Amino acid sequence: MSEPHVTLDPRGLDAVQQKLRGPLEDQLTSALQAATDRVRANYGGEPVEQVCQRLLDETRSGLHPDIAAGFNPDMDEFCRVAVAIVRGGEAS
């Protein structure tokens, strides 16, 4: 499975938020990749919906509480990663 990556939507960001966008994307991506590795390593046949929720919970647990509270990812994308874990293959 290819490593998942978080990309923030730049629309509506002010100048300060734009400057922080790259480092924040890096932090979110790192947390998602670590969560993906943990969930994949502990996958025990759960349904996709449960794996998707575990990915979200694990990703948020790897973030500063303030960042985690504001992290509202595209759940369709999270579920694509979950499907890849369940199938044991590449996310498309």
N, C-alpha and C positions, 0 to 999 in steps of 0.2 A: 504494500500500500504506500502510495506517495505521501509525503508529510503534509498535513494540512497547514494552511496559512490564513491568517486573519488580515483583511484589508478593510480599513475604515472608509466610509463614504465621506468625501471631502465637502459635500454640499452643506452649507449652513455653518461651517466652522469659521470662527474668527481668527485673527492673525496669531494669537497665542496658541490656540488649539491646533492651527496648521503646523506651527513649529514643533509641537509635542506629538504630532500624528505618527511620525516614523518610530520614535522610541516606544510609543504606546502600542503600535502595531507589533513591534518586536516582542514586547512583554506579553501581549495577548497570544501571539503565535507560539511563544515558548511555553506558556501555560497550557495551550491547547495540545501541543505536541506531547508534552509530558503526560497530560490526561489521557491522550490517545494511547500512549505506550502502556500506562497503568491499566486502563480498561481492557486493552487487547490482551495483556498478560494474564488478567484475571477473568477473562470471558468464560462463562460457564453455560452457554446455550440460552441466555435470556433473549426475549424478543427485541426487535429493533427499537421500539419505543422506550423500553427500559434502558437499553444501551445508550440511546440518545440522551436521556435524562442524566445518566451516570456521567457521560462526557461533559455535559453542562455543569453538573455539580463539582466534578473533579477539576474542571478548568477554573471555575470561580474560587475553589479552595486554594488554588495556586496563585491567586492575585491578592493585592492589598485590598482590604475590605471596602474602601471607597471606590476603587476601580471595579471590583466585583459587583458592587451594588448598581453601578451604571452600565454594566456590560449586558447588552441585550442583542445577542447575535441572531443572525438569520437561521432560524431553527431548521429550515429545509437543508441548509448546508451542513449543519451539525448532524442531521439525520442521514445525509449522504455518507458521512464518515462512519456513522453507526452501521449503516448497511454494509460498508466495506469490511468492518470488523466482523460482523455476523457472517458474511460470506467468505471471510478470510482472504480477500483479494484487494484489487485496486478500486479506489473511488473514481467514478467517471464524471 
